[in-house]
């Protein structure tokens, strides 16, 4: 597999770049915002102001705007419950969705600034940090799915601490994901994790060191893709 490598003192490309995986996840987002436009002439000062309520980007109704954001959120939640639209989010779902959010940011940075020359070097550190943190959260999500709470930022330690069922899910996901990519060598998933072990901590403050550890872009992408698929395959997301 050709590799594109990033480090603090150099930005190099090896062979052909691969694209980040396209990840589609249905997120439940409650977005309450003031309705745009001027107030109609027929409205009086005594009439309540209203807010438009969006669910997954779709308008589902209007609710009274009290001016108190906390109270407005309570009113919106009750509105959704009355309409049968409110869904409680489990801890596992919340963890997975946060992992997806950081992975999506990495994908955006890579596609916009790093996939083709000339590259924007200012996007390298944010790409690495967001990728490493998304991997950390995916691993912790897998642990939580199998009743194992994991702490810290060292990816290899977290990976090795996963229960057997989580490793089985990862192995199955590797088989699925590797068919989508062309590799010149055997896949050593644990080695890929090891190469990113301290990336989240190290790359956040890369200005404090003379040189960071090298990050290979394709294995990083592959790790995110595999862990995303492993989490989804459990049916707990």
N, C-alpha and C positions, 0 to 999 in steps of 0.2 A: 504494500500500500504506500503510495507516495505521501509524503508528509510535508505540511507547511508548519514551520516552527517559529515561535515567538519567544524572544527574551528581551530583557530591558535594554541591552546594548546592541541588539541587532534585530532586524526583521527580514527573514529570508523565506523563500519559497522553494519547495522541492516538488517538481513535477506538477501534476494537474490538481487544482483545488476541488474539493467536494463541497457540496452545499449543506447547510444545516437542514435537519429534518423538518418537514412541514408538519406542525403539530396542531391538531384541531381539538379543542376541548371546550365543552359547553360549560361556561362559568355562570353562576347566578350572581348578577350584579344589581344592587339596588341603587339607582341613581335618582336623587330627588333634586330638582332644580326649579328655580322660578321661571314661570312661563315668559317667553320673550315677547316683546311688543308692548305697545301702550295700552293702558287700561281703557276699556270701552267707555264711551260717553255716558251710557246709561247707568254705569256703576256709580255708586255714591260712597262717601267716606265710611258709611256705616256697614257696607257690605264687606265680607271677609276677603282677603287676598287668597289666591289659590296657588298651589304648586303642582306642576305636572310630574307624575310618577312614571319612571321608566323601569322596566324589568327586562334585562338582557337586550337593551337597546330598543325595546318596543313600548310605546305609550300604553299604559293599562288603566289610567284614570287620573283624577285630580283630587288633591287633598287640601284641607285648610292649612294656611301658613300662619302660625302663631307668632313668629319672630323668635321663638325659642327653639334652637336647632335640636336639642335633645327631645323636646316634646314633639317636634315635627317628625322625628324619626320614629317615635312611639306611635304616632297617628298613622304614619305610612305602614309600619309593620302590622298594625291592627287592620288596616285597609286590605293588605295582602292576605292576611289570615281570613278575613271575611269573604274574600273572593276565592279562597282555596289556592292561592298562589304562593304562599309563604312556605319555605322549606328550611328546616333546621339543618345546619351544616355540622357534620361530625368533625372531630379533631383530625382524623385521617384526611378527610376531604379538604380541610383548611390547609393542612401541611402540603398536600399535593398541589393545590392551586397556587400556593406561594412558590413552590418549586417551578411550576409552569411559568409563572410571571417572570422569574429571573432567567429562565431558559429562553423565553420569548424575547427578552431584552437582548440577550446574547445573539440570538438569530438576527434581530434587527441591526445590531452593530456590525455583525459579520457581513450580512448581505449588502449593507449600505457602504461600509468603509473598508472592509478587509478582504473581500472575496476576489477582487481584481486589482491589478496595479494601475495607477499608483495608489498606494494604500494610505489611509489616514492613521499615522502612528499614535495620535491621541486616543484612538478607540481601542488600542490593544489592551491596555490595563483594565478598562471597564469590561471588555469582552471576557478576559480571563477571570476577573473577580466574579462577575455574574455567572459565568459557566461553573466555576468551582462551587459557588454557593448553591446553585441549583442542584448540582450533583449531591452536595451535602444534604439538602432537604429531601431529595428523592430517596437517598439511602435511609434517612431517618423516618421517612414515610413508610418505607418497606418494613423497617423495624417495628413501627407502631402498629402496622397491619397485623403483625404476628406477636403483638403484646410485648414488644421489647423497646423500651425508651432509651435512646442513644443521645449522648451529649458530646460537645466539643467540635473542633473544626478539622481534626486530622482524619482525612478521608480513608486512609488505609486501615486505621484502627476501627473506624466505624464500620467499614466493609467487612473486616474480619470478625466483628462482633455480631453480625447479623445472624439470626437463627437459620437453621438448615432449610426451612421452607422458603425463606427469602432468597437464599442462594439458588434454590431450584427454580424459582421464578425468573431469576436473572439469567440462568443458563438457558432456559427456554426462550427468553427474549433475545439472547445472543443469536440463537439459531434462526430466529425470524428476521432480525435486523441485518445480519451479515449477508443475507441473500439480496438485500437492496444495494449493497456496496461491493466494490471490487477491491480485494486485498491481495497484496503481493506476498504476504507472509501470514503465519498463523496468528490467530487472535489470542493475546494474553491479557485478559480483561483486568486481572489483578495488577498486572504491571502498568496498565494504563492508569488505574486508580493511584498507584504508587507515584507515578510521575506528577500527579496533581495534588499529592498529599498535603502540602502546605501552601498551595497556590493562593487560597483565599486570604490567608494572613500575609504572606510574603508580597503579593502583588498589590495589596491595598497601600502599602508603604514602600513601594519599590524605589522611591527616591532616597531611602535611607541606606540602601545597599549598593555596592558597586556593580553587581550583576545578579539577576534572578536566575532561578532554575529555568531551563528551556521548557516551553510548552508546545506540544505538537497538536496542531489544530484538528486533524482528522480523527485521531483517537479521542480527543475531548468531545467532539461532536458525537462520535459513536457511543461514548459512555452515556451522554445525556439521552440519546435516543433509546438505548437499551433500558436504562432505568425508568424512563417514562413508560415504555411498553410493559416492563415488569410490574410496575404499579397498577397500570390499567388492567392487566391480565388477571389480577386477583379478584376483580369484581367488587372491590370495596371503595372504589372512587366515585 
